[in-house]
Amino acid sequence: MALLNRFKENIRSIAGKNRSVVIAHAGKWTLYFILIGIIAGLGSIVFHYLCQLGAHYFMDLAAGYRPPSPAGEHHLLAPTSTPFNRLILLFLPAMGGLLSGWLVYTYAPEAEGHGTDAAIDAYHRKGGFMRGRVPIIKTIASALTLTTGGSGGREGPIAQIGAGFGSFLATTLKLSDRERRIMMAAGIGAGVGSIFRAPLAGALFAAEVLYRDPEFESEVIIPAGISSVVAYCLFCLVFGWGSLFESPDFIFRNPLELGPYLVLSFVLVVTGVFYIKLFYGIIGVFKHIKIPNHVKPAIGGLFTGIIGYFLPQTLAFGYGFAQKALYNELTIPFLLLLAIGKIFTTSFSIGSGGSGGVFGPSIVIGGAMGGVVGKVFHQIMPSVVTEPGAFVVVGMAGFFTAVSNTPISTIIFISEMTNSYHLLLPSLLVCSVSYLAAQKWTIYNRQVKSKIDSPAHAGDFFVDILQAIRVKDLMHLVKKVEVIPREMTFRDFRKFFSETKQHYFPVVDKVERLVGIFSSTDIRGVLFSRGIGHLVVMNDVATFDIIITTPSEDLNTVLQKFTIKNIDGLPVVRDDDHGILIGMLNRREVISFYNEQVQKMRSKSESYH
């Protein structure tokens, strides 16, 4: 009894130690994610300060341009009395582009464009590695681009800031590529969740934006959630709590309203595809212009300024106009010009090499198009569409879904940003339709289709690939063979054997049904024995415990059968009748086919680099 008690105590002690190790491990990682959240939150605060100060001194003091602010943001400095000057506003984005371009292309060329794409690329193809200087350069360059009138958003810069620190911390701690990727993604979620005051959406966005298919990087969600909450709390402690936008208490009550929402979906898809085509078309044009790279953002800024001269509402962030649209304060022509103009100014500002995000402009464009559709249907059927502002909220969600392939996180994003949770049903409809209709296009061209296409997961899915391949896909490798009647004498077989190159010999009965099999190895020992030629028939030699495969069986199972029994050939029989032989499948050819599939995967991965 004493021995038994001692044994139980030892077991409890080991279990206790294991629990302590697990708790210590979880505690260590939680500390890392909290630290990432703190740095991302501080980065959001600094970036927001720079944007506020830049907008005050460049757009307000220099050009007299004071665009409205969303309800959740307030000016740090009192507005000036500088009169509005369109001429200064025309050249201001070019000046910002020149400064931003020089800074980026001199110190960190990878900080050009919209930073979320660079972070996605680092996740899939660079083991989560980002140079430490990138977040710093991205912060300053983006602030210069956006506060001098360049059209862009905050999520790209802040995603790169959070991702950059997560990558730096993992590299400093000498963690694996997988762990660095997770910490980098946690930084993305923390940065985006804090600056848009949407912590849940930030965490989901970091896990969803990596892929075109409706797929989440599940191992990222919890780390990004922890970091996002910490960063959000820090940001709100400085700039106040609450959502970015304020909206009326929109409530979905009438199923007939789903018709106009369906129309909105297709309007958003068409607008989204136009946005993506124009955006990458302008990127292509600027790539082929033979001038120094740091001058290109200045040229893009000049085109932005020309548009802004006539449509100043299309410059900078534009969140204040989205706020006005929520309260139905803007006309249809104004909203339409805001949406189309914003597409062009964003494409020129970011597509020329300027620094900024694409999420911010997308919600302004989507909100404006939603407002247009809502107002039109309100005029046609006022009893059904009673609140055009509700279409602004849904338009924000549907448009960004159409251009980014992130339906779930976008629905949560817009709900958190507008504090409007009663429109989840129409948002779900519009985002689902928008996603399905625009799935082949994306503003994030570094997204991969799914995990199986990600270089970060190369090697993880070989078994899954083998399970997806069926024997029927290898029918060109299935060889027709000569069958051996069970009554054939050993003497007759010797004559047959001397004229064939077969190694496996299926044995059949009188009606040609498979009953057994043997190999050349099985008969090698008695092949030249005398005196048994007439006494032995091949039925005596064959084994009746046949290992077979069928056209519907997967390749993984076939390889297991080859390996476990150490055989080189498998009879392929019909699915519905295992007595009917189709042919023989050779182990070497199956392995060769497998290696071809592996090589194709590797080549596909390398093509993304």
N, C-alpha and C positions, 0 to 999 in steps of 0.2 A: 504493500500500500504506500509506503514511504517513497519507494522508487517511482510509483505511478504519479504521486503528487509532485515529485521533483521534475518528472517529465512534463507534466502540465505547466509547471512554473516556467520551464525553459521555453515551451511553446509560446506562452503569454509574453515572455521577455522578447522573443524574436519578433512576434507580431507587433509589440509595442515599438520596437526599434524601427520596423518597417514603416509603421504609421508616422513615426518621427521624421524619417527620411522623406516620405511623401509630403508631409506638411512643410518641412524645410525647403524642399524643392519648389513647391507651389508658392511659398512665401517669397523666395528669391525672385521668381519670375514675376509675381505680382508687383514687387518693388521695382523691377525693371520697367514694367508697363506704367506704373505710377510716375516714374521719372520721365518717361517719354511724354506722358500727358502733361507734366509740369512744363517741360521745354516747349512742347507744341503750343500749350496755352500761352506761355510767355511770348513765343513767336507770333501768335495771333494778335496779342496785345500790341507788340511793337509794330507789326505790319499795319494794323488798324490805325495806330497813331500816325505813322508815316503817311498813310492815305489821307487822313483828315488834315494833317498839316500841309501836305502837297496840294490838295484840292483848295485849301484856303489861300495859299500864297500864289499858286499858278492860275487857277481858274477864276477865283473870286477877286483877289487883289489885282492881278495883271489884266484879266480879260473882263471882269465884271459879270462873269457867268455863275449863277447860283442855282443849280438844279435842285428840285425838292428832294427831301430825304425820306426814307421809309420811317414809319412811326417808331420803330425800335432803335433808331439811331439819332443822335443829337450832335450838333456842332460843338467842337472843343473850343473854338474861338468865335467871337461875335462876327457876323458878316460885315464886310466893308461897305463903303458907299461908292465904290468904283463903278462908273457907268458901263453898261454892257457894250463891248467892242467886238464886233464880228471879225474884223480884220486880224486882230491879235489871236482870236479863237481859231482862225484859219491856219496860222503858222505854228500855234502852240503845240499841237500833236507831233509836228515834224521835229521840233526842238527836243521834245521828250523822247521821240524815237531815236534821234541821233545820240543823245546821252545814254539811253538804255542799250542801244546797239553797240556802242563803243565799250561799255562796261561788260556786257555779256560776251562778245566775241574776243575781247582781250583776256578775260580771266576765266570764263566758264562757258564755252560754246554750247554745252549740253543744257544750259538754262534758258535757251531760246524757246519761243512758242509757248504752248500751254503745258504747264508743268506736270499735270496729271499723267499725260502720255509718257513723259520721261520716267515717272515713277513706275508706271505699268511696265515699261520696257525693262527697267532695272529689276523688277520682280521676276519677270519671266526669263530674261536672257543674261543677266549680270549677277546672279546670285544675291540680289538685293543690295548690291554695292553701289554707293554714290559718293562722289568726292565731297569732303567736308566743306569746301568753299562754296559748293553749289547753292545751298539754302541761303547763304548770306548774299551772294550775288543776285539770286532770284528775288529776294526780298526787296533790295534796293532798285533793281531794274524794273520790277513790276510796279512798284510805287511810282517811279518816274513815268512809265508808260501810261498808267491809269489816271494819274492826277494831272496830266497835261492834256487830257481829253481823249486819249486812246481808249477804245472800247474793249473791255475785257472784264473778267471776273476775278474773284479772290481765291477760288478753290484751288486753282493750279499752283500759284505761288505758295499758299499755305500747306498744300499737300506735299510739295517738295521740301518745305521747311521741316515738317513733322517726319517725313520719310527720311530726309537727310540725317536728322539726329538719331532716329532709330537705327539706321545703317551704321552711323559712326559709333554708337554705343556697342552694337553687336561686334563690329570690327575690333574695337578697343578691348573687348572682353574675349576676343578670339573664339567667337561662337561659330557654329557651322553655317553653311549657306542657307539651309532650311530655317534655322533660328533667326538669321539676319533678315530673311524675307518676311518672316512673321513680324519682327520688330519694326521693319520698315513699313509694312502695311498698317500696323498699329499707329504709327506716326501719321499716315495718311488720314485714317479715321479720326484721330484726335484733332488734327489741324482743321479739317473740313467741318467736323461736328461742332467745334468751338466757335469758329468765325461766323458760321451761319446759325448758331444757337440751335442746333439740331443734333444732339449727341447720339441718339439711337440711329438716326439716318446716317450719320457719319460712320458709325461702326459697320452698318450694313453696306454702305457705299464702298468702303474699302475692300469688302469681301466680294462684292458683285461686279464692280467696274472692271475687274481683271479679265472677264470673259464675255464673248458675244452671246453665247447660249445662256438660257436662264439658269445659271449655275453659280453657287457660292463657294468661295474658298473657306470651308468650314473652320479650319484651324485658326483663321484670322479673326473670327467674329468676337470671341471672348476677350482676347488681348486688346483688340481695337475698342471694344466696349469699355474696358477699364480705363484705357488711355483717354478716350473721348469724354467720359464723365469728368475726369480730373481736369482736362483742358477746358471743357465747357464751364465748370465751376470757377476756374481762375479768370476766364474771360469775363464772365458775368459779374464777378466781384468788382471788377474795374469799370465795366461799361453798363452795368445794370442788368436785371433779370427780365425775362419776357421774350417774346418772339420778335423776329426781324420785322415782320409786317403785322399790321393790325387789320382785321377784316370784320365785316358785319357777321352776325350769327347766321350764316347760310345753313339751310337745312334742306335735304333732298326729300321731297314728299310725293312727287308726281311721276309715276313710271313713264308717262307720255314724254317727259323731258329727256328720256334716254335717246329718242330719235334725233333731236338736235345735237346731243352729245356725240352720237355716232357720226354725224356730219362733221363735227369738230375734229374727230379723230383723223379723218381723211384730209381735212384742211391742214392739220398739223403735220401729217406725214409728207404731203407735197411741199410744204414750207421747209420742213426739216431736211428733205433730200436736196432741195435747192440750196439751203444753207451749207450742207456738207460739200456738195459739188463746187459751189463758189469758193468755199474756204480752201479746199485742197487745189482747186484750179489756180487760185492766186498764189498759193505756196509754190506750185509748179512754175508759174511765171517768174517769180522772184528767184527761184533756184537757178534759172537759166539766164538771168541777167548778169552780164559780165562786169560787175562793179564790186568794190570791197563789201564784204558782208555787213560791216557795222554801219554802212550808209543805207542799206536796204530798209531798215525800220524807219528811217527819216522819210524816205519816199512813200512808204506805206502810211506814215503819219500825215504826209502832205495830202494824200488822197482822202484820208479820214477827215482832215481839216476842211477840205473842199465840201465834202458832204455835210460836215458840221456847220459850215457857214450858212447853209440853207436850212438844215435840220439839226439845230443844236441839241435837241432832246436825244439824239442818237449817240452822243459822246459820253465818255466816262462810264459810270456804272449803270445809271438809269433806273435804279431801284425805286426812286421817288415817284417816277411815272407809273411804275407797276402798282405802287401804293394808291395813287389816284385812280387807276383803272379799277382797283378793287371796290372803290366807293362810287364807281360809275360817273366819274367827273370828267372824262375825256370823250371827244367825239370819234366817230368811226374813221373819218379821214386822218385824224391825228394818230390814232392807234395803228392804222394801216401803214402810214409813213414811218412811225416809230419802229414797227416790226421789220419792214423791208430795209429801211435805212440802217437799222442796228445790225442786220445781217452783213451789209456791205462794210460798215465801219469796223466791225469785229474781224471780218476777213482781212481787211487791209492792215489793221493794227497788229493782229497776232500772226497772220499769214506771211507778213513781210519779215518776220523774225523778232517782232516786239514781244514783250513778256507779259503774260496775263492768262487768266483761265477762261474757259468756255461755258462753265455752268451758269455764272451770273448773267451774261448776255442771253443765254438760252431761256432763263425764266422770264426775262423781260420780253423777249420775242414771243414766247409761248403765251405769256399773260396778255400781251397786246392782241395776238391773233384770237385768243379765247374771248377777249372783250369784243372784238369785231363780230365774231359769230354770235355771241350772246346778245349783242345789241340788235343785230339783224333779226334774229328769231324773236326777240322781245317785241319788235315792231310788227312782225308777221303774226305771232301768236302770244300776245301779252298774258293771257290767262294760263298758259303752259310754262313759258319762260318768264318768271316774275322777277328774277334777280340776275341781270346780266353779269354782275360781279362774280357770281359763282362760277361762270365760265372762264373767268380770269384765273381762278385757283386751279381748276381742272386743266386749263390750257397750259399753265406752267408745268404741271406734272406730265401731261401727254407729250409736249414738245421735247422736253429733255429726254424722256423715254425713247422717243423716235430717233434722236440723234446719238444716244449713248448706250442703248441696250441694257438699261438698268431699271426695269419697271418697279420692282419691289421697293428698293431704297428710295427711288424718286417719289413714290406715293407718300412714304413716311417723311421724306424731306419737306415736301410742300405742306403737308399737314402740320409739321412742327414749325415751319417758318411762318405760316399764316395763322397758326393756332386755330385751324379750321378742320375739325375731325368728322364733321357730319357729311362731308362730301366724299367719303371713302368709296362708296358704291359707284358713283359716276366716274371717279378717278380710276377705279379698278377697271371699269369697262374701257375707258378712253386709253389708258396706258396699255392694256392688253392688246387692243386692236392696233394701236400705234406701233407697239413692239413687233407684232406679227407682220404688219405691212412694211415696216422699214428695217427688218432684221439684217438685210444684206448690206446696209450702210451704217457707218459709225463715224463720229467725230474723233473717236479715240482709235487711230489706226494701228496702235500697238496692242490692242486687245487681241487675244487669240480665241478661236472658236470655243474650245472647251479644255478641260484639264488634260485630255489626251493629246492635245496639240501644243501644250505648253512645254518648252524646254526645261522648265523648272521641275516638271514631273516626268521627264524622259526616263524610262525604265520602270516606272511605277505600274504601267498598264500593259506590260507584255502578256501577262496571263489573261487579262481582260480581252486583249486583241485575239489571242488564241481561242478564247471561248466564243468570240464573235464569228470566227471562221469555221465553216462546216465542211465535212468531207465532200459534200456536193460541189463546193467551190474548188476542189482539187480533182475533179473527175478526169481532167486531162492527164493526171499522173497515175490514175488507176489503170493498170495493165491487164489486158486479156491474157489468160494463161490456159495451157492445155490441162484438162482435168483427167484424173486417173479413175477408171472403173474399179469398183471395189473387188470384182472378181479377177482382175488382171493378175497373171502369175508373175512371180519375181523375175523369171527368165525374160518374159516379154518386157518387163519394166527396165531390165538392164539394157536391152537393145534401145528402148526409148530414151533412157538416161544418157546414152552415149551420143545422142543426136540433139540434145536440148541444153540450153543454158539456164533453165529454171532452177531455182533453189528451194521453192516451196511447191508442194504438189497437193492440190485439193482432191479429195476422194469423193466420188459421187455414186449413187445407187443406179438402178436400172432406168429410172425416170429422170436422171440427171439432177437429182437433188443432193445438195452438199451434206455429207454425213461424217466426214473426217478430214484430217490433213496430216502430212508429215513433211519433213525437210530432208535435204541431202545429208545433213549431219546425222539425222536419225538412222539412216541406212548405210552410212559409210563403213561401219564396222563389219557388216555382213555382205557388202556389195560384191565381193569376189569369192565368197564362200561357195564351195561346190556341193552338189547334192541337194540343194534346197530350192532349185529353180522351179520344179513342178509342185513341191510340197507347200510352198508359202504363196499366199495371195496378198495383194496390197492391203486388203481389209485387216490383215493380221498386223501390219506394220503401222497403220494410221492411229492417231490419237483421236478420240471422239469428244474430248473436252476442248472444243474449238473456241479460240478467242477471236471474235469477229468485230467488225465495225459496220456502221450503216451510213448512208448519205447525210442523215440528219445529225449525226454525232459531231461534237465540236473537236477542234484540233488539240485542245488541251487534254481531253480524255484519251484521244488516240496516242499522243506522246506518252502519257502515263502507262498505257497498255504496252507500248513498245519497251519502255524502261523497266517496269516492274517485272515483266516476264522475260526480259532480255531477248526479244525476238526481232527479226529483221523484216518480216512481212505479215500483213494482216489481210484476211479475206474480207472483201467488201460485199455485203449482201443487201438485199432489198429491205426497206424499213418494214414493209407489211408481210414479208415472208423470208425468214432467215435461212430457208433452204435453197433459195435461188441466188447463185453466185454471180456478181457483176464483174469482179476482177480482183487483183491483188494490189495492195498499197505498200510501197517500199519505204522502210524507215529512213534510209539515206535521203530519199527525195523529199520526204516530209520535213526533215531537219533543214534541208537546203531551202525549201519554201519558207520555213520559219525564219531562217537567217535573212532571206530577202525582205520579209516584212519588217524585221528589226532594222535592217539597213535603210529601208524607206522611211521609218520613223526617225532615224538619226539624221538622214538627209533633210527631212522636213524641218527638224529642229534647227539644223545648221543654217537652213535657208532663212530663218527668222533673224539671224545675227546681222 
